[in-house]
Amino acid sequence: MEKATTYIGLIFLGLLFGSAHADLKLGFYAQSCPKAEQIVSEFVTKHISNAPTLAAPLLRMHFHDCFVRGCDGSVLINSTSNNQAEKSAVPNQSLRGFGFIDNLKALLEAACPGVVSCADTLALAARDAVVTIGGPFWNVPTGRRDGTISNATEAQNNIPAPSFNFTQLQTSFANKGLNLTDLVLLSGAHTIGITHCGPLTFSNRLYNFTGKGDQDPALDSEYAANLKKNKCRTLSDNTTIVEMDPGSFRTFDLGYYKLVLKRRGIFVSDSSLTKNSFTNAYVSKLVGGPLSEFFKEFALAMEKMGRVEVKTGSVGEIRKNCAVVNR
């Protein structure tokens, strides 16, 4: 009888655990909101076709979300008088596309009130935006729930910085269950999008790398000279736009990796991929292979990242407004 009671107790605990930690699954909303993914796809395709440069910010927003408390939509929450949210952290101050997600969420709420999470909305939108500009498709299992905590300090401490060296990158990714293969592949997202000059991004590589008015020797000297002449003319310039993959920054291709091997990756974090034998060899392998192989492997890395520390089952909530925690 004691064994039976213990067994029943374990089953009960298992049910509780399962309800709070259920796995994500493809088609999670098939019954509760059958048109959810169609609504996302149609909205994203329509608007990204007209504004393709928004694809990179949406992908970056998804990445930044997943690195802080997991993929729980916490990056979307506004600051209040009592709390500085993730949005206000330095790494997120250059994010854009929040209004895009809010408008998309409003459509989902109109179709299925209180059903589709902001975390899933962002994950699906990021994928569909990349696909719309000709990038890879990846599976987005759904069922994420939204977090209720958003803290600027946590964002500052967890989001990998463009100034990170290899050891810092490896640690940052490992903390989220991501390996060196994931590091190389997810860095490939720099094939699209732009950045700005400034010491917090990369201008110190041009003007003051070690604090002695020097240039980063790991950066190709010809490329550095070009940046100094035509883009970042002073260390303090924080506004001039620079393409991360010059020549094809709107195209999801292998251009970024080719630049990394030429020592023309814009960030220290890009350059860091060549500092380790495994990651350097993997970059070379991608460059030497077909684009389809990169697409395939990038897709797997994105799906893996999309599962980082997700909240499912009864954990978290389904926010009605992505910028505000439910009252």
PAFI-136917 format. One record per residue: residue in one letter; chain; x, y, z of N, C-alpha, C in turn. Coordinates in pm, whole numbers, always signed. Each point is the difference from the previous one (the first is absolute). Layout:
% PAFI-136917
{site a A {X Y Z} {X Y Z} {X Y Z}}
...
END
This chain:
% PAFI-136917
{site m A {+85 -120 +0} {-85 +120 +0} {+88 +124 +0}}
{site e A {+109 -4 +79} {+91 +114 +7} {+64 +25 -136}}
{site k A {+38 -112 -67} {+60 +13 -132} {-99 +58 -99}}
{site a A {-126 -44 +9} {-103 +49 -91} {-24 +148 +20}}
{site t A {-5 +41 +129} {-20 +141 +30} {+115 +85 -55}}
{site t A {+121 -52 +20} {+117 +71 -51} {-6 +11 -152}}
{site y A {-41 -107 -64} {-8 -3 -146} {-102 +103 -51}}
{site i A {-118 +3 +68} {-104 +95 -39} {+50 +143 +21}}
{site g A {+73 +19 +111} {+55 +133 +28} {+97 +44 -107}}
{site l A {+83 -93 -47} {+96 +32 -105} {-71 +35 -130}}
{site i A {-109 -72 -29} {-78 +31 -121} {-57 +141 +9}}
{site f A {-53 +34 +118} {-58 +132 +20} {+104 +110 -19}}
{site l A {+119 -22 +59} {+108 +97 -16} {+43 +9 -146}}
{site g A {-2 -113 -67} {+37 -2 -141} {-98 +80 -84}}
{site l A {-129 -11 +34} {-101 +76 -73} {+19 +149 +22}}
{site l A {+29 +36 +127} {+22 +141 +31} {+121 +53 -76}}
{site f A {+107 -79 +3} {+122 +41 -69} {-24 +11 -149}}
{site g A {-73 -96 -55} {-28 +0 -142} {-83 +119 -43}}
{site s A {-94 +42 +84} {-85 +113 -37} {+77 +130 -3}}
{site a A {+104 +7 +81} {+78 +122 +7} {+116 +0 -98}}
{site h A {+41 -117 -45} {+119 -11 -85} {-29 -79 -127}}
{site a A {-122 +13 -52} {-35 -71 -123} {+89 +46 -115}}
{site d A {+24 -90 -93} {+85 +31 -113} {-73 +89 -99}}
{site l A {+78 +79 -74} {-55 +71 -113} {-37 -101 -107}}
{site k A {-90 +37 -86} {-34 -92 -109} {-46 +79 -123}}
{site l A {+24 -58 -116} {-47 +62 -122} {-153 -2 -2}}
{site g A {-59 +109 -43} {-145 +6 -9} {-70 +8 +134}}
{site f A {+64 +58 +100} {-56 +8 +134} {-138 +66 -1}}
{site y A {-20 +96 -90} {-126 +74 -2} {-102 -56 -100}}
{site a A {+23 -120 -48} {-87 -58 -102} {-147 -4 +41}}
{site q A {-25 -24 +127} {-138 -6 +49} {-43 +132 +63}}
{site s A {+86 +62 +78} {-38 +120 +76} {-5 +127 -86}}
{site c A {+81 +4 -106} {+1 +117 -90} {+54 -46 -135}}
{site p A {-83 -71 -77} {+46 -68 -122} {+69 +90 -102}}
{site k A {-36 +127 -4} {+58 +90 -101} {+117 +83 +53}}
{site a A {+44 -30 +121} {+105 +83 +62} {+124 +14 -87}}
{site e A {+56 -110 -44} {+123 +9 -78} {-23 +62 -137}}
{site q A {-120 -20 -54} {-35 +63 -128} {-9 +152 +16}}
{site i A {-59 +44 +111} {-10 +143 +27} {+139 +63 +9}}
{site v A {+89 -68 +71} {+138 +49 +13} {+67 +5 -136}}
{site s A {-8 -108 -74} {+67 -11 -128} {-47 +107 -99}}
{site e A {-131 +18 -8} {-54 +97 -95} {+37 +143 +37}}
{site f A {-4 +32 +129} {+36 +134 +45} {+147 +28 -26}}
{site v A {+84 -97 +37} {+144 +18 -15} {+38 +10 -148}}
{site t A {-53 -89 -82} {+32 +1 -143} {-38 +133 -64}}
{site k A {-118 +49 +34} {-48 +127 -58} {+91 +117 +38}}
{site h A {+34 +10 +127} {+74 +117 +47} {+151 -11 -24}}
{site i A {+56 -119 +14} {+144 -14 -24} {+32 +11 -148}}
{site s A {-93 -37 -85} {+21 +18 -144} {+17 +147 -34}}
{site n A {-69 +86 +75} {+9 +145 -21} {+113 +64 +80}}
{site a A {+42 -66 +107} {+107 +53 +86} {+95 -113 +38}}
{site p A {+77 -51 -98} {+86 -117 +24} {+108 +21 +105}}
{site t A {+38 +125 +25} {+106 +24 +98} {-47 -26 +143}}
{site l A {-129 -24 +19} {-50 -29 +134} {+22 -147 +38}}
{site a A {+34 -83 -96} {+21 -143 +29} {+114 -20 +100}}
{site a A {+111 +68 -21} {+115 -15 +91} {-33 +44 +142}}
{site p A {-65 +114 +22} {-36 +39 +137} {-93 -100 +69}}
{site l A {-92 -58 -73} {-90 -98 +61} {+75 -126 +40}}
{site l A {+93 -42 -85} {+82 -117 +33} {+87 +30 +122}}
{site r A {+57 +119 +4} {+83 +40 +113} {-84 +9 +128}}
{site m A {-121 +50 -10} {-86 +12 +117} {-30 -138 +58}}
{site h A {-26 -97 -86} {-25 -137 +44} {+123 -57 +72}}
{site f A {+117 +24 -57} {+126 -43 +61} {+18 +62 +138}}
{site h A {-19 +129 +9} {+17 +69 +127} {-102 -46 +103}}
{site d A {-119 -32 -46} {-104 -50 +91} {+43 -133 +62}}
{site c A {+49 -89 -84} {+32 -135 +46} {+119 -3 +97}}
{site f A {+89 +98 -8} {+117 +1 +86} {-26 +58 +139}}
{site v A {-121 +50 +23} {-35 +53 +132} {-126 -70 +49}}
{site r A {+14 -86 +99} {-113 -77 +54} {-66 -89 -105}}
{site g A {+73 -33 -103} {-54 -88 -103} {-94 +73 -94}}
{site c A {-52 -74 -98} {-87 +59 -103} {-140 +19 +58}}
{site d A {-17 +109 +74} {-128 +20 +71} {-64 +135 -27}}
{site g A {+46 +70 -103} {-59 +128 -35} {+30 +113 +97}}
{site s A {+94 -23 +93} {+27 +104 +100} {+67 +124 -60}}
{site v A {+61 -14 -116} {+64 +115 -65} {-104 +101 -49}}
{site l A {-125 -44 -10} {-106 +85 -53} {-66 +89 +105}}
{site i A {+29 -25 +127} {-68 +70 +110} {+58 +142 +17}}
{site n A {-89 +96 +20} {+41 +138 +22} {+50 +20 +142}}
{site s A {+89 +97 +16} {+42 +41 +134} {-115 +73 +69}}
{site t A {+4 +1 +132} {-99 +73 +80} {+75 +90 +98}}
{site s A {-75 +76 +78} {+63 +86 +99} {+74 -80 +105}}
{site n A {-39 -127 +15} {+61 -86 +101} {+101 -100 -55}}
{site n A {+13 -6 -133} {+86 -103 -57} {+58 +42 -135}}
{site q A {+132 -15 -11} {+66 +18 -129} {+2 -133 -71}}
{site a A {-79 -12 -106} {-15 -127 -71} {+116 -24 -98}}
{site e A {+2 -118 -60} {+107 -37 -92} {+17 +100 -114}}
{site k A {-110 +60 -43} {+6 +96 -110} {+99 +114 +28}}
{site s A {+14 +36 +126} {+84 +115 +35} {+146 -35 +15}}
{site a A {+35 -128 -4} {+140 -42 +9} {+74 +42 -127}}
{site v A {+126 +34 +13} {+79 +47 -113} {-8 -92 -122}}
{site p A {+12 -132 +14} {-5 -86 -119} {-133 +7 -74}}
{site n A {-106 +42 +70} {-133 +2 -61} {-47 +138 -42}}
{site q A {+78 +101 +29} {-43 +135 -34} {-3 +25 -150}}
{site s A {+71 -84 -75} {-1 +14 -145} {-97 -96 -68}}
{site l A {-73 -77 +79} {-99 -89 -60} {-114 +80 -59}}
{site r A {-58 -51 -107} {-120 +61 -55} {-93 -110 -51}}
{site g A {-126 +34 -13} {-99 -97 -44} {-103 -32 +107}}
{site f A {+7 +70 +114} {-95 -26 +108} {-143 +31 -43}}
{site g A {-18 +109 -74} {-134 +34 -49} {-53 -104 -97}}
{site f A {+90 -57 -78} {-36 -107 -94} {-58 -119 +76}}
{site i A {+68 -41 +106} {-47 -113 +80} {-132 +35 +70}}
{site d A {-12 +123 +49} {-124 +41 +66} {-118 -6 -96}}
{site n A {+19 +46 -122} {-108 -4 -99} {-37 -143 -37}}
{site l A {+101 -84 -11} {-25 -140 -31} {-75 -69 +114}}
{site k A {+41 +28 +122} {-67 -57 +117} {-146 +45 +7}}
{site a A {-28 +125 -39} {-138 +50 +0} {-88 -81 -95}}
{site l A {+55 -38 -113} {-75 -84 -95} {-29 -137 +60}}
{site l A {+100 -56 +68} {-19 -131 +62} {-102 +7 +114}}
{site e A {+3 +108 +75} {-96 +18 +109} {-142 +13 -55}}
{site a A {-14 +68 -113} {-132 +16 -61} {-56 -133 -47}}
{site a A {+90 -87 -47} {-44 -131 -49} {-20 -100 +113}}
{site c A {+90 +1 +97} {-3 -98 +109} {+48 +68 +129}}
{site p A {-88 +66 +71} {+41 +74 +120} {+67 -87 +106}}
{site g A {+117 +44 +46} {+67 -67 +109} {+55 -137 -29}}
{site v A {+29 -28 -126} {+43 -136 -38} {+147 -5 -42}}
{site v A {+39 +86 -92} {+135 -6 -57} {+95 +90 +80}}
{site s A {+108 -56 +47} {+94 +76 +83} {+82 +98 -83}}
{site c A {+51 +100 +66} {+89 +97 -64} {+132 -67 -38}}
{site a A {+44 -93 +83} {+125 -72 -28} {-11 -79 -130}}
{site d A {-112 -66 -21} {-22 -73 -126} {-17 +96 -116}}
{site t A {-68 +110 +25} {-20 +100 -105} {+134 +49 -53}}
{site l A {+92 +30 +91} {+132 +48 -39} {+79 -109 -71}}
{site a A {-4 -122 +52} {+75 -110 -60} {-47 -28 -143}}
{site l A {-131 +0 -20} {-55 -25 -133} {+29 +116 -95}}
{site a A {-14 +122 +51} {+24 +118 -84} {+144 +8 -46}}
{site a A {+95 -33 +89} {+142 +3 -37} {+28 -99 -112}}
{site r A {-55 -121 +13} {+20 -101 -104} {-63 +44 -132}}
{site d A {-123 +45 +4} {-70 +37 -123} {+63 +121 -67}}
{site a A {+56 +91 +79} {+67 +117 -56} {+124 -42 -79}}
{site v A {+77 -92 +57} {+120 -49 -68} {-37 -73 -128}}
{site v A {-104 -81 +7} {-45 -74 -119} {-45 +97 -109}}
{site t A {-67 +107 +40} {-52 +98 -97} {+111 +65 -81}}
{site i A {+119 +18 +59} {+110 +63 -74} {+88 -104 -70}}
{site g A {-48 -125 -2} {+74 -104 -71} {+94 -81 +85}}
{site g A {-12 +13 +132} {+84 -75 +92} {-57 -137 +30}}
{site p A {+65 -75 +88} {-41 -137 +30} {-130 -8 +81}}
{site f A {-71 -107 -21} {-118 -34 +80} {+45 -92 +112}}
{site w A {-55 +19 +119} {+24 -96 +107} {-129 -27 +74}}
{site n A {-8 -117 +59} {-118 -36 +77} {-9 +86 +126}}
{site v A {-119 +45 +32} {-23 +74 +124} {-108 -73 +80}}
{site p A {+42 -99 +80} {-97 -63 +90} {-53 +108 +94}}
{site t A {-128 -4 +30} {-61 +104 +82} {-53 -57 +131}}
{site g A {-49 +91 +84} {-46 -37 +133} {+74 +75 +108}}
{site r A {+85 +96 -43} {+69 +84 +99} {-102 +87 +73}}
{site r A {+28 +24 +126} {-80 +95 +75} {+85 +121 +35}}
{site d A {-66 +109 +33} {+69 +126 +21} {+49 +16 +144}}
{site g A {+119 +54 +14} {+54 +31 +131} {-62 +127 +55}}
{site t A {+12 +18 +129} {-56 +119 +65} {+109 +89 +58}}
{site i A {+125 -40 -18} {+113 +77 +53} {+88 +46 -115}}
{site s A {+33 +129 +0} {+88 +56 -101} {+92 +100 +68}}
{site n A {+129 -30 -1} {+95 +77 +79} {+119 +44 -85}}
{site a A {+26 +130 -1} {+106 +54 -84} {+137 -56 +36}}
{site t A {+26 -16 +128} {+130 -51 +44} {+23 -141 -50}}
{site e A {-104 -83 +3} {+13 -137 -50} {+31 -1 -149}}
{site a A {-61 +92 -74} {+28 +9 -143} {+145 +41 -22}}
{site q A {+46 +98 +76} {+137 +46 -12} {+99 -112 +30}}
{site n A {-34 -86 +93} {+91 -106 +45} {-6 -126 -85}}
{site n A {-106 -18 -77} {-18 -127 -70} {+12 +5 -152}}
{site i A {-25 +115 -58} {+6 +9 -146} {+146 +13 -44}}
{site p A {+47 -89 -88} {+139 +7 -46} {+28 +136 -65}}
{site a A {+111 +61 +36} {+34 +133 -52} {+86 -12 -125}}
{site p A {-6 +101 -88} {+86 -2 -120} {+148 +5 +34}}
{site s A {+32 +39 +122} {+140 +9 +43} {+51 -130 +63}}
{site f A {-84 -102 +7} {+40 -125 +66} {+111 -72 -75}}
{site n A {+96 -51 +78} {+102 -87 -59} {-54 -143 -5}}
{site f A {+83 -91 -50} {-49 -137 -18} {-43 -64 +131}}
{site t A {+79 +13 +104} {-32 -62 +129} {-133 +53 +54}}
{site q A {-22 +129 -11} {-125 +59 +47} {-119 -50 -81}}
{site l A {+18 -12 -130} {-108 -51 -86} {-32 -144 +34}}
{site q A {+104 -81 +13} {-20 -141 +31} {-77 -17 +131}}
{site t A {+37 +77 +100} {-67 -7 +130} {-144 +47 -9}}
{site s A {-21 +109 -69} {-134 +56 -15} {-94 -99 -67}}
{site f A {+46 -62 -107} {-84 -96 -72} {-18 -129 +81}}
{site a A {+106 -45 +65} {-9 -122 +81} {-100 +17 +113}}
{site n A {-9 +120 +54} {-95 +27 +107} {-145 -20 -45}}
{site k A {-21 +4 -129} {-134 -19 -56} {-14 -136 -68}}
{site g A {+97 -86 +24} {-7 -135 -57} {+35 -5 -148}}
{site l A {+71 +102 -47} {+38 +7 -141} {+149 -25 -15}}
{site n A {+39 -74 -102} {+140 -38 -16} {+72 +85 -105}}
{site l A {+122 -38 -32} {+80 +78 -94} {-56 -2 -141}}
{site t A {-63 -110 -38} {-67 -6 -130} {-111 +103 -5}}
{site d A {-79 +6 +107} {-108 +99 +7} {+55 +142 -5}}
{site l A {+113 +22 +67} {+62 +132 +1} {+33 +45 -142}}
{site v A {+62 -86 -77} {+37 +34 -138} {-124 +25 -85}}
{site l A {-97 -89 +11} {-119 +10 -83} {-85 +122 +34}}
{site l A {-22 +24 +128} {-83 +113 +40} {+71 +132 -30}}
{site s A {+133 +1 +5} {+75 +120 -41} {-25 +30 -147}}
{site g A {-34 -102 -76} {-28 +18 -143} {-118 +91 -27}}
{site a A {-79 +29 +102} {-110 +96 -16} {+53 +138 -35}}
{site h A {+130 +24 +24} {+60 +128 -34} {+14 +17 -151}}
{site t A {-43 -98 -76} {+0 +14 -145} {-104 +101 -45}}
{site i A {-96 +32 +87} {-98 +104 -32} {+4 +107 +110}}
{site g A {-39 +119 -37} {-14 +105 +100} {+117 +97 +5}}
{site i A {-17 +98 +88} {+96 +109 +15} {+37 +18 +146}}
{site t A {+104 +77 +22} {+37 +42 +134} {+36 +148 -8}}
{site h A {+42 +56 +110} {+42 +140 +3} {+144 +10 +49}}
{site c A {+68 +103 -46} {+132 +29 +56} {-15 +30 +149}}
{site g A {+111 -4 +70} {-3 +34 +142} {+86 -95 +81}}
{site p A {+52 +47 +112} {+87 -84 +83} {-70 -120 +60}}
{site l A {-131 +4 +13} {-73 -113 +56} {-23 -110 -104}}
{site t A {+20 +32 -126} {-16 -100 -105} {+136 -44 -54}}
{site f A {+68 +90 -73} {+129 -44 -57} {+102 +111 -24}}
{site s A {-36 +127 +17} {+94 +106 -37} {+130 -2 +79}}
{site n A {-5 -60 +119} {+125 -12 +77} {+102 -86 -74}}
{site r A {-48 -90 -86} {+92 -81 -79} {+78 +86 -99}}
{site l A {-57 +113 -34} {+64 +90 -96} {+91 +103 +66}}
{site y A {-39 +44 +120} {+66 +115 +58} {+64 -20 +138}}
{site n A {-48 -99 +75} {+49 -7 +139} {-17 -141 +56}}
{site f A {+58 -95 -68} {-28 -140 +31} {+46 -41 +139}}
{site t A {+117 +41 +40} {+51 -36 +133} {+10 +121 +92}}
{site g A {-65 +109 -39} {+3 +120 +82} {+120 +88 -25}}
{site k A {+75 -31 -107} {+122 +76 -30} {-6 +64 -138}}
{site g A {-124 +22 -49} {-15 +62 -131} {+41 -89 -115}}
{site d A {-7 -131 +21} {+45 -94 -101} {-117 -66 -73}}
{site q A {+34 -76 -103} {-97 -71 -82} {+10 -150 +27}}
{site d A {-112 -69 -9} {-1 -144 +23} {+78 -70 -112}}
{site p A {+110 -67 +34} {+80 -67 -103} {-74 -115 -67}}
{site a A {-109 -48 +64} {-76 -110 -58} {-95 +47 -110}}
{site l A {-14 +131 -15} {-88 +56 -103} {+83 +34 -123}}
{site d A {-43 -46 -116} {+71 +27 -125} {+27 +150 -14}}
{site s A {+127 +36 -22} {+41 +141 +1} {-64 +80 -113}}
{site e A {-17 -62 -115} {-63 +71 -113} {-147 +30 +31}}
{site y A {-68 -97 +58} {-140 +18 +38} {-12 +106 +108}}
{site a A {+90 -4 +97} {+0 +99 +107} {+20 +141 -55}}
{site a A {+91 +14 -95} {+26 +131 -60} {-123 +51 -73}}
{site n A {-69 -90 -68} {-122 +37 -72} {-109 +46 +96}}
{site l A {-14 -71 +112} {-100 +39 +100} {+31 +137 +59}}
{site k A {+126 +24 +27} {+41 +130 +57} {-26 +114 -99}}
{site k A {+23 -25 -125} {-12 +105 -101} {-145 +26 -37}}
{site n A {-80 -105 -13} {-133 +15 -56} {-117 -20 +97}}
{site k A {+29 -53 +116} {-111 -29 +93} {+24 +62 +137}}
{site c A {+78 -69 +82} {+20 +40 +140} {+122 +92 +9}}
{site r A {-22 +128 -23} {+112 +92 -10} {+54 +44 +136}}
{site t A {-76 -26 +104} {+48 +28 +136} {-43 -113 +92}}
{site l A {+67 -14 +111} {-34 -103 +97} {-138 +23 +60}}
{site s A {-38 +126 +14} {-125 +34 +68} {-124 -2 -88}}
{site d A {+17 -24 -131} {-115 -5 -91} {-88 -121 +34}}
{site n A {-121 +26 +44} {-92 -109 +38} {-117 -14 -95}}
{site t A {-1 +77 -108} {-119 +4 -86} {+19 -55 -140}}
{site t A {+120 +3 -52} {+22 -46 -137} {-27 -149 -13}}
{site i A {-74 -34 -103} {-40 -140 -23} {+108 -75 -78}}
{site v A {+25 -123 +42} {+96 -86 -69} {-65 -136 -23}}
{site e A {+13 -50 -121} {-54 -133 -32} {+89 -107 +61}}
{site m A {-60 -100 +62} {+80 -107 +59} {+56 -94 -106}}
{site d A {-69 -8 -113} {+46 -82 -112} {-4 +87 -125}}
{site p A {+97 +92 -13} {-1 +96 -111} {-15 -69 -137}}
{site g A {-91 +53 -79} {-20 -56 -133} {-120 -91 -10}}
{site s A {-36 -65 +111} {-115 -90 -4} {-73 -2 +134}}
{site f A {-11 +116 +64} {-58 +4 +134} {-150 -27 +2}}
{site r A {-62 -2 -118} {-143 -33 -6} {-23 -144 -46}}
{site t A {+109 -70 -24} {-9 -137 -52} {+55 -100 +99}}
{site f A {-77 -103 +27} {+43 -104 +93} {+91 -96 -76}}
{site d A {+130 +20 +14} {+95 -79 -78} {+125 -31 +83}}
{site l A {+105 -42 -66} {+125 -37 +68} {+99 +115 +7}}
{site g A {-42 +119 -41} {+89 +114 -4} {+63 +33 +134}}
{site y A {-78 -11 +105} {+52 +30 +134} {+121 -88 +34}}
{site y A {-13 -129 -23} {+108 -92 +34} {+125 +25 -84}}
{site k A {-22 +38 -125} {+114 +31 -87} {+76 +121 +54}}
{site l A {-75 +99 +49} {+63 +118 +59} {+77 -35 +127}}
{site v A {-57 -89 +81} {+67 -41 +124} {+137 -61 -32}}
{site l A {+6 -83 -103} {+127 -63 -37} {+99 +101 -58}}
{site k A {-51 +111 -52} {+86 +106 -53} {+37 +102 +108}}
{site r A {-37 -30 +124} {+23 +90 +114} {-77 +131 -15}}
{site r A {-119 -11 -60} {-85 +118 -20} {-134 -11 +73}}
{site g A {-9 -89 +97} {-117 -2 +86} {+0 +128 +82}}
{site i A {-112 +66 +9} {-4 +135 +57} {+25 +2 +151}}
{site f A {-48 -101 +71} {+10 -2 +145} {+116 -87 +48}}
{site v A {+44 +25 +122} {+98 -89 +63} {-59 -141 +9}}
{site s A {-130 -9 +27} {-65 -131 +9} {+6 -75 -132}}
{site d A {-6 +73 -113} {+14 -64 -131} {+143 -53 -18}}
{site s A {+94 +86 +33} {+141 -37 -11} {+34 -119 +89}}
{site s A {-72 -9 +112} {+28 -107 +97} {-25 -139 -56}}
{site l A {-83 -10 -103} {-27 -131 -59} {+123 -61 -63}}
{site t A {+99 +84 -31} {+123 -52 -60} {+107 -33 +105}}
{site k A {-30 +27 +126} {+99 -18 +106} {+1 -141 +58}}
{site n A {-95 -80 -41} {-10 -138 +49} {+7 -94 -120}}
{site s A {+71 -109 +14} {+22 -89 -114} {-130 -61 -51}}
{site f A {-90 -36 +92} {-126 -62 -43} {-88 +100 -74}}
{site t A {-22 +118 +61} {-90 +96 -63} {+59 +54 -131}}
{site n A {+131 +19 -5} {+62 +47 -123} {-17 -103 -112}}
{site a A {+20 -127 +35} {-15 -107 -100} {-145 -11 -45}}
{site y A {-92 +22 +94} {-142 -11 -35} {-43 +115 -92}}
{site v A {+51 +119 +26} {-27 +113 -90} {+51 -32 -140}}
{site s A {+121 -55 -8} {+59 -36 -129} {-83 -106 -70}}
{site k A {-52 -95 +76} {-84 -105 -56} {-127 +59 -59}}
{site l A {-61 +93 +70} {-122 +62 -51} {+27 +77 -128}}
{site v A {+111 +75 -1} {+35 +78 -119} {+24 -90 -120}}
{site g A {+60 -116 +25} {+32 -92 -109} {-116 -86 -44}}
{site g A {-110 +5 +71} {-115 -84 -32} {-110 +77 -68}}
{site p A {-107 -69 -36} {-113 +67 -66} {-82 +83 +99}}
{site l A {-65 +101 -52} {-85 +85 +83} {-109 -82 +68}}
{site s A {-47 -102 -69} {-108 -84 +54} {+42 -69 +129}}
{site e A {+128 -33 +12} {+48 -66 +122} {-1 +98 +117}}
{site f A {+42 +124 -25} {-7 +103 +103} {-144 +22 +44}}
{site f A {-90 +9 -96} {-142 +19 +32} {-51 -113 +90}}
{site k A {+37 -121 -35} {-45 -117 +75} {+53 +3 +143}}
{site e A {+128 +30 +15} {+60 -1 +134} {-42 +122 +82}}
{site f A {-18 +115 -66} {-49 +119 +69} {-140 -27 +54}}
{site a A {-81 -67 -78} {-136 -32 +41} {-1 -84 +128}}
{site l A {+87 -97 +7} {+7 -86 +120} {+46 +79 +122}}
{site a A {+95 +92 -20} {+48 +82 +111} {-108 +95 +49}}
{site m A {-78 +54 -92} {-108 +91 +39} {-109 -74 +78}}
{site e A {-33 -120 -44} {-101 -76 +73} {+50 -34 +141}}
{site k A {+128 -32 +9} {+59 -30 +131} {-2 +124 +89}}
{site m A {+39 +115 -55} {-2 +123 +79} {-141 +34 +46}}
{site g A {-97 -27 -86} {-139 +32 +31} {-58 -82 +114}}
{site r A {+74 -101 +43} {-44 -83 +113} {+69 +37 +132}}
{site v A {+86 +98 -4} {+78 +34 +119} {-91 +47 +114}}
{site e A {+4 -72 +109} {-68 +37 +125} {-144 +46 -20}}
{site v A {-72 -67 -91} {-137 +43 -27} {-91 -30 +118}}
{site k A {-103 +79 +12} {-105 -22 +100} {-119 -63 -71}}
{site t A {-46 -111 +51} {-112 -69 -63} {-97 -47 +107}}
{site g A {-108 -61 -43} {-98 -54 +94} {-68 +109 +79}}
{site s A {+20 -1 +132} {-65 +97 +89} {+95 +110 +46}}
{site v A {+123 -1 -48} {+98 +101 +40} {-22 +127 -83}}
{site g A {+15 +115 +62} {-16 +125 -73} {-145 +31 -30}}
{site e A {-21 +79 -107} {-134 +43 -36} {-8 +20 -151}}
{site i A {-119 +33 -49} {-18 +40 -138} {-36 +148 +4}}
{site r A {+98 +86 -32} {-26 +143 +12} {-98 +47 -107}}
{site k A {-92 +84 +40} {-94 +57 -95} {+66 +110 -81}}
{site n A {+87 +73 +64} {+78 +107 -62} {+146 -33 +25}}
{site c A {+77 -16 -106} {+137 -48 +15} {+88 +96 +81}}
{site a A {-38 +126 +5} {+81 +99 +71} {-32 +11 +147}}
{site v A {-107 -68 +43} {-46 +16 +138} {-35 -136 +60}}
{site v A {+48 -25 +120} {-36 -123 +72} {-149 +6 +36}}
{site n A {-68 -114 -9} {-143 -3 +34} {-23 +47 +143}}
{site r A {-109 +69 +22} {-35 +46 +136} {-90 -101 +69}}
END
